[in-house]
């Protein structure tokens, strides 16, 4: 019988066409923090492996874009293809979570924090990933409090 892991470190991904925003949860699954972005390309797997080793990541959660009505479009299909290939290459379990409006929320948070426009472009993907991951963590905590499993 294997012991059940109580703590896990989750990597949240905001997958875009050119780069992927990265956020990491704390081990208790309470808070999400923006880390960086990874440029998509030939070396992105190495970049992700470095982050995984540094933080001890055990699971991926990819933000899934959808319309305000909840329907998935072509962009969601592209995210699924990329995220599934990434999870396979990294040998990590993968979940998806709704990322609607996270980029707009990230932009607003950065503006409100006083971040200069030139710096916002560098930070927005990671902040959007953190917002999406925080929503996922909050939902998981709520499910746990209500006794919902699975």
N, C-alpha and C positions, 0 to 999 in steps of 0.2 A: 504494500500500500504506500503510495507516494503522499508526502505531506502537501497539503494545499497551500499555495503561495498566497500570503495575506496582502503583500504589497506588490505593486507593479508600477513601473514607470512607463507612461504612455507618451508617444510622440504624435502630436497633431500636425496634419499636413494640409496646407491650403495650396492645392495644385493649380498652377497656372500654365500658360503656354510657354513661357520663357523661364520662369522660376517657380520654386515651391517654397512657401513660407513654412517655417518649422517652429513649433512650440513644444514644450516638455512639461509634463505634470510632475508634481512632487510625488514621493513614494506612497503617500497616503491617498492620493487621488483626490485631493481637495482643491488645489490651485494649479492653474496653467500659466506658464511664463513664456513670453516670446523669446526665441533664441536667435534665429538668423533666417536667411533664405539660402536655398541651394539652387544654383543655376542648372537648368536642365541641359543634359548633354552627355558626352562620352564618359565623364568622370563623376557624374552625380551619385552613382552607387557607392563609390569610394567615400565621397563626402558624407553620405548618409551612414555608412558603416562607422566612420570616425565619430559621428554624433552618438550613434547607438552605443558604442563602446564607452565613450566618455560619460554618458548618463545612465547606462545600464537599462536601456529601453527594452521592454518586453512585449509591446503591442503598438500597432499603428491605428490611428483614427484619421481617415481622410474626409475632408469636407466635401459634401456632394452638392453641387449647384443645382438648383431647381427654380422654377418660376414661382411667383407669389402664390399661384394656385396649387403648387406642390408637384407639378408635372416635371419630369426629367426631359431635357433636350439633348442636342448633340454634344454640348460641352460636358454634361454629366457622363455620357458614354465614353468620352475621351478620358475623363478623370478615372472612371472605373478601369479602363484598359491600363492606364499608367500605374494606378495604385495597386492593382492586382499583380502586375508584373514586378513592381517594386517589392511588395510583400513576399512574393515567391523568391525573388533574388536574395532578399534579406532574411528569409526563413522566419518571418514573424506573422502572428495572426493580425487580421485586418478587420476593422469595423468602419462603417460609413456614418456620417452625421450631417444633418442639414446645415448648410453654411449660408443660407439666404441672408443677405444684407450685412454679412460680417465685414466686407471690405468698406462699406459705407460707415459702419460703426467704428472700424479701425481708423479711418480717415478723420472722423469726428473726434475720436479720443486723442489722436495725435495733434490735431488743431487745438483742441482744448488744453493740451499739456504744453502748448507753446512751441512745439517742434517746428523748425524751419522747413519750408517747402522742399528744399533740396534734400533734407534728411528724411522727410516723410516717405519719399519714394523708396528709400532703402529699408524702412521699417514696416511699411504697411502690410506686406505679406506675412511677416512673422506675427504682427499684432492681430491680423485677421485669423491666423491659425490659432492663436491663443484664445480669442473670443469663441471660436468654434469649439475648441477643446474644452474650455470652461463650461460651455453649454452642455457638452457631452458628460463631463464629470458631475455637474449638478443634477442632470437627469438620472445618472447611475446612482448617485447618493439618494435621490428621492425614491427611486425604485427599491433600494435597499431598505430605507426607512419604512416603506409600505409593505415590505415582505415579498416583493415581486422578484422572482428569479427567472433566469433565461434570457 
